[in-house]
């Protein structure tokens, strides 16, 4: 991420977070002349204990010196989560990751991780890298989503597939929530790897190709592991409910394991088992 783009991203993030906080929630009067929702800049600076001019410059994306302690105060004033705080520090201090370039050699999933994928037979599971490229999946994921093997390896990016493939748009009843969970993870990576120009090129391409991507990206939160309940309307199995659990896989490759667990007290797991049976198209219950 080049210097100007980083500061622009920082500016947009601070404005968004400021707009989410109501004056009443921090003990300030609501007033009657607020033209936009959320706190004013001077109110954030007051809560953070910094000058209004300095905070304004920071939010405008000016190239100014920032200390850890001041950022801590701003993060507290804006009530940032742990992931949002990391995102703020990455953008404001231009942290550099220890891994600067992603090796383009196709990743080989470790046999132990392959075994985990197989054992999660009733939980659709996808392994992705820090660019959200899909590098592994199990049979359950193939049955519920699509056969990723039929997609060229260089096109197996989860973010782009969500917008490109009609199968995903039809599958997820709450499609925007489905997408938002992945965008929250993607934004966390975006802040973590501020020196990787791939992210800006990818975002520019997505915004050019898909009209609704810009809006959802602008609204997206920051989370390394969002909790999302997804309702699918599968063409053969009918209604299915899954809880998404996102786990970081320890190791140099920075992989992520996204597990879709059938929601409790639903028929989802039973439907999934029947869907994966031979000749399942004849006996899957869509109720």
Residue pairs with C-beta under 8 A, 6 or more apart in sequence:
1 9
1 190
1 193
1 194
1 195
1 196
1 197
1 199
1 200
2 197
2 200
3 63
3 94
5 200
6 91
6 94
6 194
7 61
7 62
7 63
7 91
8 61
9 91
9 190
9 191
10 58
10 61
10 88
10 91
10 92
11 59
11 60
11 61
12 218
13 87
13 88
13 91
14 58
14 59
14 74
14 78
14 88
15 59
16 218
17 78
17 80
17 84
18 38
18 39
18 41
18 44
18 59
18 78
19 36
19 37
19 38
19 39
20 37
20 38
21 38
21 39
21 78
21 79
22 30
22 37
22 38
23 29
23 30
23 31
23 34
23 39
23 43
24 30
26 39
26 43
26 47
26 77
28 39
28 43
34 40
39 47
41 52
41 55
41 56
41 59
42 52
44 55
44 74
44 77
44 78
45 51
45 52
45 54
45 55
45 56
46 52
47 76
47 77
48 55
48 70
48 73
48 74
48 76
48 77
49 73
50 70
50 73
50 74
54 64
55 74
57 64
58 64
58 66
58 74
58 92
66 92
66 93
68 89
68 93
71 88
71 89
71 92
71 93
74 88
75 84
75 85
75 88
78 84
80 88
81 222
81 223
83 188
83 222
83 223
83 224
84 221
84 222
86 188
86 191
86 192
86 222
87 187
87 188
87 191
87 192
87 222
88 191
89 95
90 191
90 192
90 194
91 191
91 194
94 194
94 195
95 192
95 194
96 194
96 195
97 192
97 193
97 194
97 195
97 196
99 193
99 252
99 254
100 195
100 196
101 196
102 129
102 130
102 131
102 196
102 198
106 135
106 153
107 129
107 135
107 253
107 255
109 117
109 127
109 135
109 136
110 251
113 127
113 136
113 249
113 255
113 257
114 136
116 125
116 257
117 125
117 127
117 136
117 137
117 138
118 138
120 138
120 140
120 259
121 138
121 139
121 140
122 140
122 262
122 269
122 272
122 273
123 138
123 140
123 259
123 260
123 261
123 262
124 137
124 138
124 140
124 141
124 143
124 144
124 145
124 242
124 259
124 260
124 272
125 137
125 138
125 140
125 141
125 257
125 258
125 259
125 260
126 134
126 136
126 137
126 141
126 145
126 158
126 257
126 258
127 134
127 135
127 136
127 137
127 249
127 255
127 256
127 257
127 258
128 134
128 135
128 158
128 255
128 256
128 258
129 135
129 253
129 254
129 255
129 256
130 189
130 192
130 193
130 254
130 256
131 157
131 189
131 198
131 199
131 202
132 157
132 158
132 159
132 182
132 185
132 186
132 189
133 156
133 157
133 158
134 148
134 156
134 157
134 158
134 161
135 156
135 255
137 145
137 148
139 276
140 260
140 272
140 276
141 148
141 260
142 148
142 149
143 272
143 275
143 276
144 171
144 232
144 234
144 240
144 260
144 272
144 275
145 167
145 168
145 171
146 165
146 167
148 156
151 161
155 161
157 202
158 182
159 182
159 183
159 186
159 202
159 206
160 206
161 168
162 168
162 178
162 179
162 182
163 179
163 206
163 209
163 210
163 212
163 213
164 209
164 210
168 175
168 178
169 175
170 233
170 235
171 232
171 233
171 234
172 178
172 179
172 230
172 231
172 232
173 231
173 232
173 233
174 230
174 231
176 216
177 228
177 230
178 228
178 230
179 216
180 216
180 219
180 220
180 221
180 226
180 228
181 223
181 226
181 228
181 230
181 244
181 246
183 216
183 217
183 220
184 220
184 221
184 222
184 223
184 226
185 223
185 224
185 225
185 226
185 246
185 256
186 220
187 217
187 220
187 221
187 222
188 222
188 223
188 224
189 199
190 199
190 203
191 222
193 199
203 217
206 213
206 217
207 213
207 214
207 217
224 246
224 248
225 245
225 246
225 247
225 248
226 244
226 246
227 243
227 244
227 245
228 243
228 244
229 241
229 242
229 243
229 244
229 263
230 241
230 242
230 243
230 244
230 260
231 239
231 240
231 241
232 239
232 240
232 241
232 242
233 239
233 240
234 240
234 271
234 275
236 275
236 280
236 281
236 284
236 286
237 271
237 272
237 274
237 275
237 284
237 285
237 286
238 271
238 284
238 285
238 286
238 287
239 286
239 287
240 262
240 266
240 268
240 271
240 272
241 262
241 263
241 266
241 268
242 260
242 261
242 262
242 263
242 268
243 260
243 261
243 263
244 258
244 259
244 260
244 261
245 258
245 259
245 261
246 256
246 257
246 258
246 259
247 256
247 257
247 258
247 259
248 254
248 255
248 256
248 257
249 255
249 256
249 257
262 268
262 269
262 272
267 285
267 287
270 285
271 284
271 285
274 280
274 283
274 284
274 285
275 284
277 283
